[in-house]
Structure formats: C-alpha cells, structure tokens
C-alpha cells in the first residue's frame, strides 16, 4: 500500500499553499479520508473529529506544506422572489441554504424545486460552489443540533 503524506492540522486561512484540493459540500464534511490535490498527489486527512470546512482553509501536511481547500462547483438551484417567505420554507425543511443579497442558493433537489416554483419563486439551475450559512447551533451544517437544555418536562 502506498504511503501518503498526512494532514496533521487545518489552518483557518491559507498562508502559502503548495497545492489545492476542490471539495463539494459533502466532501468538505470529513474526518478521515484520502484526498487527491490538483497536482494529482494524494494525501491522507486523519482528524480527531468530524470537521466542516467552508472552502477557505488549508490542510497542513507533516512536512509543513499547505493544501488550500476550495469549494468545488456543484449542481445548485438559484432562487429569487419573496426571499423571506422562500427562506422560511427552505429552513422549515432543514435544508442548507446560501444567502445572497437578492437570491438564495440550495443544492439541486427536484422536490424542493417544484415546491419553490409553486410558491412563486423564480428557480434557475446552475453549477457553482455551494457555501451555505452556518446553522444556529454550529458552523455550516444544519442537521442535528442540541438546544443545550433538557427536553423532559413535568406537566403535572
């Protein structure tokens, strides 16, 4: 088995990258994985816990080299219309959403596309990097969260 350099930590900002790796939304949620940089060289990510990357970080390899993380283009829906109302419906389905000044972006999903069209949205398919808002209970991922309080209630 080939021995790959290991990423030993992550910098929150890129300083002096020697290479890049483009990862889509799902690919930026990782703990342990072999990745291939733009140069074609492989490296191993082995982090102590699952980490959500936004696309502005860098993996730091054992030898000090930095591999810049980029958000890869992926199929998305660009949504325009009554943004407050549309965002409420998207959020009600716990769907990650990127918020622009006059548009919303979600990952392509034919069910959500049909729902949004029925709500009067202008929906356009596109391919672009997807970098959704962080959830209220953690950066970037909205599924599963803790409210930090006990859900058991005495209704006596």
Buried (B, 14 or more C-beta within 10 A) or exposed (E): EEEBBEBBEBBEEBEEBBBBBBBBBEBBBBEEEEBEBEEEBEBBBEBEEEBBBBBBBBBBBEEEBBBBBBBBEBEBBBBBBEBEEBBEBBBEEEBBBBEEEEBBBBBBBEEBBEBBEEBEBEBEEEEBBBBBBBBEEEEBBBEEEEEEEEEEEEEE
